[in-house]
Amino acid sequence: MTPKIYADYAASTPIDPKVTDRVRAISDALIGNPSSAHGFGHAAWIELNAAREELAKFLNAKTDEIYFTSSGTESNNLAILGVAKANKSRGKHIVTTTIEHPSILNACRALEKDGWQISYVSPDKNGVVAATAIAEAVTKETILVTTHLANSEIGVVQNIADIAKAVKAKNANTLIHVDACQASSYIKLDIQELGADLLTINGTKMYGPRGVALLYVRQGVSIFPLVYGGGQEQSLRSGTENVPGIVGLAEAAKIIEKNRDLDSKKIGQLRDWLQAELEKLPGVLINAKKTNRLPNHLSVTLPGIKNRDLVKELDQQGIAVSAGSACSSKSLGDSHVLTAIGLTNEQISATIRVSFGRQTKKQDIQRVASAIIKKLAS
């Protein structure tokens, strides 16, 4: 049988085998609840806190600024809704962008229904959101700016450090939340350099376990919990901690630190090769081509095709690509991101996202290119 090709790493990365081994070992060895007072619980507590220390190091943060959750979506919701609940007496205004992940946009829309004012800043045609544009939207009532570091559909990297500086210059009390999930495998996440007050990463995007994520919250930031219970995670996120998953997340972070530069170079070369091959075809548009993008992302508009049909046809050939964010919609033609950068409905319906990762080989990319070229020629 012809091997299947996974080219949708932006939706979910496979778990690194070393992470799988570590998670399995911890699952077999630890049966105690880390909140329990006996030896079984203490053993779990030791592993939990060792992982917390490793992840704090990964972000250049303090251990007591790391809070574990179940997903990037939960962390983003906790950041936005938790900060809103805790700081509404200072103002009821939040700034975000029109190209955020649905977990950010829908949390903001929920607040709008409760009387909050949300300002949505648009990007330029290359998907870049100007720091000056965000700062202009900030007022004395703005308690939070929430934005992503790298876009999940087109891979564009935002200059968070510049955004943070511009926002703080306008209103020093405005908090900065960064959704760094998509960027975590390729961009060094130094909290101090980014200037973030809150930051989200998750296992699903960094070759780690599913069902585990974290939220960094700078010491001194006022934030209320969304989940109440036994008071775990300094009472910000109650519920028994997923110790094997958290240990796996820390292992994934260690592997990224070791391999980030090599992975980025290798994967970027594969992306650029495919991009060059597709650009030889008449009418092909590479979205955000002239912008700083993640090395594994390629958003391409292919004239004369329907992305819905192409995704299904490629799947039948054992090739997995997507038409956009897996979290946006089951409807393959929808994309608020592509709309925001100026693509027409016809162009959006002809756009696919191909994304690569550590396991991607040159022959995989050649098969993807061949299949797409054959489809356009038919």
Disulfide bonds with the S-S distance in Angstrom:
none
